[in-house]
Amino acid sequence: MNHLDRYIGRSVLLAILGVLGVIVGLALLFAFIDELGDLAPGYGIAQIGLYVLLGTPQRLYELLPMAVLIGCLVGLGTLASSSELTVMRAAGVSLARIVAAVMRPMLLLVLLGALVGEYLAPWSANLAQGSRALALGGGEAQSSKRGLWHRQGDEFIHINAVQPGGVLLGVTRYRFAEGQTLQSASFARRALYQGDHWLLEEVATTHLYAERSEVQQQATERWEVALTPELLGTVVLEPDALSMSGLWRYARYLGEQGLNADRYWLAFWNKALQPLVTAALVLLAISFIFGPLRSVTLGQRLFTGVVVGFAFRIGQDLLGPASLVFGFSPLWAVLLPAGLCALIGFHLLRRAG
């Protein structure tokens, strides 16, 4: 890679990093404002700030494709505005070489983003959810505003908070008989993982019969369930916040339980194909610079990048749920928007070349 390639790559990389910093900062600000609605005696400004900061890696990962699109438009647009791209083309530099020079820093960012999405983001998101649930009252009775639901066999389970090290707070279980008749309901203040089972503490169980009910109090109770701390670290997070390995593991676990895992397969394909999606957006941005946006102002390029980025995101957000409703493969919901961007980019570059 010679000086010209490095110059193009550095210009684009600095623009992408600048755009990424701005949009992530805005996302954190909006997240902080949104969390203020949950202010509570144990969940104050400091706890909210910590929760929002712990979500930074996940937001970096999610916003990277849009930042790459807008950053490429800004970086290459700046070179075009100063006529540097025109001079390069007049000197015989091919479009393919410019595309390759732009792709190199993009590949570096995609690699770093994949590492953040696979390791750092799930860990920080898990820590954030656990601390938030605990601050909002993990050991209290079931609350519809927090916690997580899970089903195994004929038992529906609600857990208020999941702590690292195999500790659950506020475990509510509903067991149903045939015909969807509620058979029993129990609440345990805490559950500890014992290697092959869970030990419930301070358990109150209500057994329901045809004409009466019976309440049973126990200091401890053995709980046989296939959930492990590793799986619960998956359940407590939204699918988009999980690692690819966690998504693969939990989707297969749901399949073994006879449950629908399409949401998790959709999130898995979104993560697995993010490098391809990002490359398609970069190609689209380059084609815009040599095509429709060759001689417009920086503000117009920014506006176009934001509009295209939001249109792409809306397309993903529509196709994803549509795949769950209409039953087509989540893989196509990810590939179709990326393929459309790549086709438009190739077409515009062929016309420009």
Steps between C-alpha positions, in 0.01 A plus 500: 500500500663829390457854630193572289313195628591586858388859450158395369459238772603742777260770379209257493592337833519833686163603355340168605638530854375857529150406382497195729589715801219746425220250444603280795510808722148594389379144557642502855335834574160375382543177697579699817192718454286192440627332819406803711141375488605204720652709781454321832648520853761237413541606138622856489696719258830323574351155440332618180828649377682173570229300323517723191882493490502120521280496191758697296669194338164370375410837350842524335442164339144575386579844356822405322341429157320836493818678617697330221247612239491864613874507572584378150276768350669768714858376451482442126274804459766720656757364255256560214424859613870586497532340152746243632294210366484673162879533494539134598270388222680727249832345608370156407390369843221249434169480682591149611812630673305773679239245611777273631664790688166580668425135581823446696415724800140375480622141541701604806195665656280200419751266666516717814122530497459122476728454802299760695171336401617150585678561832480850651141601418326185640709514818432870565131465408461207740667696777280804427176299505595321821593818687186678377267218599665472840472876559131491409428226753610155383378310804147635499196321364455477125481831315375537144735795446824307542649155498473226241266220403590148398308181431611142545248223446185576698672755723505877437781677686552868586834620643540852636880520475795285392830559678844374391610171655171314476278704734135575419281747688121482512409172325128451428379171347161410357429135428210404273321168465342369181237734359700807609369477857719671759624231738736691730682831542812557706737782587861469623700800613830354376640207301859372503650278230642176640664356189219272381194666661380821668441544872201727569492695829198639692244325282124557522290267283125518443339174381165540326238226520143478370337647811787628714856628504793417726805713584829328581805677646851354461841629601663335196387296200688310230410628151574277204512710184717496187586869541867561582665832596641513146155464344351751743770747400345463156134514606543822702609698192316600187606291199681794337726535807620137496816357352478277193605198707233581760235541231596170338495317833169643619323461165590132498386469863160651410471260209564206733221630727260522204490881516526757222856630463454722191574823694836362601582369152417845361740664747763234421489572126505875564827461688654237274434703184581846640838510315321432172235763579767757588692430178179549299440838669860607432459408134179701486671803660791488253260475206312806624820705513588414138139524388208709631696677779811591300452877517270570794575661835610316816163568661319332212728197528433476873127528442513231232704271724257538789198441274652193335618365835156537655332353190733201520432458873124528448521237227681265739254574780205425271637186335618350830159490671339412164714185485372403847136566406493351150742218565773562240865453597653777716809464280311663211386785726867588550625432148234688300578859621876437473462347154292796380765748623778300332310485167434876502866564586630277221263660248603856589872413499471339157337815367770718661784279371 
